[in-house]
Amino acid sequence: MEKPLAMPTVRHRHRVAIYDMDRTITHSGTYSGFLIHVARRRQPWRLLLLPLVGLAGAAYALRLVDRSRLKAINLRLLVGKRFPRAEIAPLAESYADKVVARGVHPAALEQIAADRAAGYRLLLATASFHLYVDAIARRLGIDDVLATRLDEPDGADHIHARLAGDNCYGDAKFARISGWLADNAITREDAHIRAYSDHVSDHPMLRFADEAVATTPSRGLKRLAPIMGWQVVDWRAKRRPAPGPSQPRPGKGGDITLSE
């Protein structure tokens, strides 16, 4: 397995390590797993609507709806049109426990720890929902989070099944990163930036970085990375040992694939 990146040789006022989450830090996507986790524990009858989720996915594949609309449709089907934060928050916490216990690449955890030890400020930038990403980030020791926001027109008490702003993906994610840097008075010249992602949609973020790492990359990113001179690593290479008689079993534990 590749060793974690080392300390940079040039000193900068700021060090920032930017991580994508789904299939970069985690083994698989987390968005669909969260929706099913909530439906099973809150309103199991909503699982009968999974065929409609499949139809929405087909509409997306035919380009009849975009990613943002698809995410809102699936959220409405499996969680509801409008739901109390107080009901969802404990489920977000239990889902975060599940993801961190069973669904994270150990090599990603090693790199996060190495970046933290080298003085990097850790930024998680993901298309997944803030609703549960914040809980995962806390467990990973991530400093800051940029994620897809949901509409809360009634204040903090209720959340609506529609996006507030853009899906934090591709160019929109990079715009959020640029805004975050500005908000934190971090100029490009004064920062050493590392970026990690599995997907070619993150090419704006990876191009922006001083050190770009394609982690267990998708087919498109695997083709692009050598052209751009980006490091390619396979974080699947090292797995946590299976629980045995002398080992405690981690966490609690489905996942169908829905688009980010």
C-alpha positions as CSV (number, residue, x, y, z in Angstrom):
1,M,0.0,0.0,0.0
2,E,1.2,3.5,-0.8
3,K,2.6,5.5,2.1
4,P,0.7,8.6,3.2
5,L,2.0,11.8,1.6
6,A,4.8,13.5,3.6
7,M,5.3,17.0,4.8
8,P,5.8,19.6,2.0
9,T,9.3,21.0,1.7
10,V,8.2,24.6,1.1
11,R,6.7,26.5,4.0
12,H,3.3,28.2,3.5
13,R,1.2,30.2,5.9
14,H,-1.7,27.8,5.3
15,R,-1.9,24.1,4.6
16,V,-5.2,22.7,3.4
17,A,-6.1,19.1,2.6
18,I,-9.4,18.7,0.7
19,Y,-11.1,15.4,0.6
20,D,-14.0,14.2,-1.4
21,M,-16.0,11.6,0.6
22,D,-18.1,9.0,-1.3
23,R,-15.8,6.3,-2.8
24,T,-12.8,8.4,-1.8
25,I,-12.8,8.0,2.0
26,T,-15.7,5.5,2.0
27,H,-15.9,2.2,0.2
28,S,-19.1,3.2,-1.6
29,G,-21.7,5.9,-1.9
30,T,-23.4,7.0,1.3
31,Y,-26.4,8.9,-0.1
32,S,-28.6,6.0,-0.9
33,G,-27.6,4.2,2.2
34,F,-28.7,7.1,4.3
35,L,-32.1,7.3,2.7
36,I,-32.7,3.6,3.3
37,H,-31.3,3.8,6.8
38,V,-33.8,6.5,7.7
39,A,-36.8,4.9,5.9
40,R,-36.2,1.5,7.6
41,R,-36.1,3.0,11.1
42,R,-38.7,5.8,10.7
43,Q,-41.3,4.9,8.1
44,P,-40.6,1.3,6.8
45,W,-43.6,1.5,4.4
46,R,-41.6,4.0,2.3
47,L,-39.4,1.1,1.2
48,L,-42.4,0.1,-1.0
49,L,-41.6,3.2,-3.0
50,L,-38.2,1.9,-4.1
51,P,-39.6,1.0,-7.6
52,L,-40.4,4.7,-8.0
53,V,-36.8,5.5,-7.0
54,G,-35.7,3.2,-9.8
55,L,-38.0,5.1,-12.3
56,A,-36.5,8.4,-11.1
57,G,-33.0,6.9,-11.8
58,A,-34.2,6.0,-15.3
59,A,-35.4,9.5,-15.9
60,Y,-32.0,10.8,-14.9
61,A,-30.2,8.3,-17.2
62,L,-32.4,9.6,-20.0
63,R,-31.5,13.2,-19.0
64,L,-35.1,14.1,-18.2
65,V,-34.1,15.3,-14.7
66,D,-30.8,16.6,-13.4
67,R,-28.8,15.4,-10.4
68,S,-30.3,18.0,-8.1
69,R,-33.8,17.2,-9.0
70,L,-33.1,13.4,-8.7
71,K,-31.8,13.8,-5.2
72,A,-34.8,15.8,-4.2
73,I,-37.2,13.2,-5.6
74,N,-35.5,10.3,-3.9
75,L,-35.4,12.2,-0.6
76,R,-39.1,13.0,-0.9
77,L,-39.9,9.4,-1.6
78,L,-37.9,7.7,1.1
79,V,-37.9,10.4,3.9
80,G,-40.7,12.7,3.1
81,K,-41.7,16.1,1.7
82,R,-41.0,17.8,5.0
83,F,-39.6,16.3,8.2
84,P,-38.6,17.4,11.7
85,R,-34.9,17.8,12.3
86,A,-35.3,16.3,15.7
87,E,-36.5,13.0,14.2
88,I,-33.7,12.9,11.6
89,A,-30.7,14.0,13.7
90,P,-30.5,10.8,15.8
91,L,-30.7,8.7,12.6
92,A,-27.9,10.8,11.0
93,E,-25.8,10.0,14.0
94,S,-26.5,6.3,14.0
95,Y,-25.8,6.2,10.2
96,A,-22.5,8.0,10.7
97,D,-21.6,5.4,13.3
98,K,-22.3,2.7,10.8
99,V,-20.3,4.3,8.0
100,V,-17.3,5.0,10.1
101,A,-17.3,1.5,11.7
102,R,-17.7,-0.5,8.5
103,G,-17.5,1.7,5.4
104,V,-14.2,3.7,5.5
105,H,-10.9,2.8,3.8
106,P,-8.3,2.3,6.5
107,A,-5.7,3.9,4.1
108,A,-7.9,7.0,3.9
109,L,-7.9,7.2,7.7
110,E,-4.1,6.9,7.6
111,Q,-3.8,9.8,5.2
112,I,-6.2,11.9,7.1
113,A,-4.1,11.3,10.3
114,A,-0.9,12.1,8.4
115,D,-2.2,15.3,7.0
116,R,-3.5,16.3,10.4
117,A,-0.1,15.6,12.0
118,A,1.6,17.7,9.2
119,G,-0.5,20.7,10.2
120,Y,-3.1,20.6,7.4
121,R,-6.5,22.0,7.9
122,L,-8.9,19.2,6.8
123,L,-11.8,20.1,4.5
124,L,-14.4,17.6,3.4
125,A,-16.1,18.7,0.2
126,T,-18.9,16.3,-1.0
127,A,-22.1,16.2,-2.9
128,S,-23.8,14.3,-0.1
129,F,-26.1,16.0,2.3
130,H,-24.9,18.1,5.2
131,L,-27.7,16.4,7.1
132,Y,-25.5,13.4,7.8
133,V,-22.1,14.4,6.5
134,D,-21.4,16.7,9.5
135,A,-21.8,13.7,11.8
136,I,-19.3,11.6,9.7
137,A,-16.9,14.5,9.6
138,R,-16.9,14.8,13.4
139,R,-16.0,11.2,13.8
140,L,-13.2,11.5,11.3
141,G,-11.8,14.6,13.0
142,I,-12.4,16.8,9.9
143,D,-12.2,20.5,10.6
144,D,-14.6,21.9,8.0
145,V,-17.4,20.6,5.7
146,L,-18.8,21.7,2.4
147,A,-21.8,19.6,1.4
148,T,-25.1,19.8,-0.3
149,R,-27.6,21.8,1.7
150,L,-31.3,21.2,2.1
151,D,-34.0,23.9,2.3
152,E,-35.0,25.0,5.8
153,P,-37.6,27.8,5.2
154,D,-39.2,27.1,8.6
155,G,-36.0,27.6,10.5
156,A,-34.0,24.9,12.1
157,D,-37.0,22.8,13.2
158,H,-38.0,21.4,9.8
159,I,-36.2,20.4,6.6
160,H,-37.8,20.2,3.2
161,A,-37.0,17.7,0.5
162,R,-35.4,20.2,-1.9
163,L,-31.9,21.5,-2.3
164,A,-30.9,25.0,-1.1
165,G,-28.5,26.1,-3.7
166,D,-26.5,23.9,-6.0
167,N,-25.6,20.3,-5.7
168,C,-22.1,20.4,-4.3
169,Y,-20.6,18.5,-7.3
170,G,-18.1,19.3,-10.0
171,D,-17.8,23.0,-10.8
172,A,-20.3,23.9,-8.1
173,K,-18.1,22.1,-5.5
174,F,-15.0,24.0,-6.7
175,A,-17.0,27.3,-6.4
176,R,-17.8,26.4,-2.8
177,I,-14.2,25.6,-2.1
178,S,-13.1,28.9,-3.6
179,G,-15.7,30.7,-1.5
180,W,-14.5,28.9,1.6
181,L,-10.9,29.9,1.0
182,A,-12.0,33.5,0.6
183,D,-14.1,33.4,3.8
184,N,-11.2,32.1,5.7
185,A,-8.7,34.7,4.3
186,I,-6.6,32.0,2.6
187,T,-5.1,33.2,-0.6
188,R,-3.8,30.7,-3.2
189,E,-0.2,32.1,-3.0
190,D,-0.1,31.6,0.8
191,A,-1.5,28.0,0.8
192,H,-0.2,24.5,0.1
193,I,-3.2,22.5,-1.0
194,R,-3.7,18.8,-1.3
195,A,-6.8,17.3,-2.9
196,Y,-8.1,13.7,-2.9
197,S,-10.9,12.3,-5.1
198,D,-12.0,9.2,-6.8
199,H,-14.0,10.9,-9.6
200,V,-13.2,12.8,-12.8
201,S,-15.9,15.3,-11.9
202,D,-13.5,16.7,-9.3
203,H,-11.0,17.7,-11.9
204,P,-11.4,21.5,-11.1
205,M,-10.5,20.8,-7.5
206,L,-7.6,18.5,-8.4
207,R,-6.2,21.0,-11.0
208,F,-6.2,23.7,-8.3
209,A,-4.2,21.7,-5.8
210,D,-0.4,21.6,-5.4
211,E,-0.7,17.9,-4.8
212,A,-3.5,16.0,-6.5
213,V,-4.2,12.4,-5.6
214,A,-6.6,10.1,-7.6
215,T,-7.8,7.7,-5.0
216,T,-9.1,4.3,-6.2
217,P,-10.1,6.3,-9.3
218,S,-13.0,6.0,-11.6
219,R,-12.3,5.0,-15.2
220,G,-12.3,8.6,-16.4
221,L,-10.0,9.9,-13.7
222,K,-7.7,6.9,-14.1
223,R,-7.2,8.1,-17.7
224,L,-6.8,11.7,-16.9
225,A,-4.5,11.4,-13.9
226,P,-1.3,10.3,-15.8
227,I,-1.9,13.1,-18.3
228,M,-2.1,15.7,-15.6
229,G,0.8,14.2,-13.6
230,W,-1.5,13.3,-10.6
231,Q,-0.6,10.6,-8.2
232,V,-2.8,7.5,-8.4
233,V,-3.3,5.3,-5.3
234,D,-5.6,2.4,-4.6
235,W,-7.0,2.7,-1.1
236,R,-8.8,-0.6,-1.4
237,A,-5.5,-2.4,-1.0
238,K,-5.6,-2.5,2.8
239,R,-8.7,-3.6,4.6
240,R,-9.6,-3.8,8.3
241,P,-9.3,-7.4,9.5
242,A,-12.5,-9.3,9.9
243,P,-13.7,-9.4,13.5
244,G,-12.5,-12.6,15.2
245,P,-12.8,-14.1,18.7
246,S,-10.3,-11.7,20.1
247,Q,-11.5,-8.6,18.3
248,P,-14.6,-6.5,19.0
249,R,-17.1,-6.2,16.2
250,P,-17.3,-2.6,15.0
251,G,-20.5,-0.7,14.8
252,K,-23.9,-1.7,13.5
253,G,-24.9,-2.1,10.1
254,G,-27.9,-1.4,3.0
255,D,-27.1,0.3,0.2
256,I,-28.5,0.7,-3.3
257,T,-26.8,2.9,-5.7
258,L,-28.4,6.3,-6.4
259,S,-26.8,9.2,-8.2
260,E,-24.9,11.7,-6.1
